[in-house]
Amino acid sequence: MPLMTEQHYTAACAFYLALASQMRRSGRIKVATHADKQYRAYRNRLHAKMQLEGSYPLSAAL
């Protein structure tokens, strides 16, 4: 099970964005569409994680 950290989400976004671009260039539209969906999912998770961390700073928990 991979760690669900900001770094993981950022890496996943970069991977799926590059995969979608490559598949689109090679004509594999179905794979590109799936990679686009995965990219959007990880991007949304990343933004949600950033919002969550930003709205409740660690110093407030102490």
HELIX and SHEET records of a PDB file:
HELIX    1   1 GLU A    6  SER A   26  1                                  21    
HELIX    2   2 ILE A   29  SER A   55  1                                  27    
HELIX    3   3 LEU A   58  ALA A   61  1                                   4    
END                                                                             
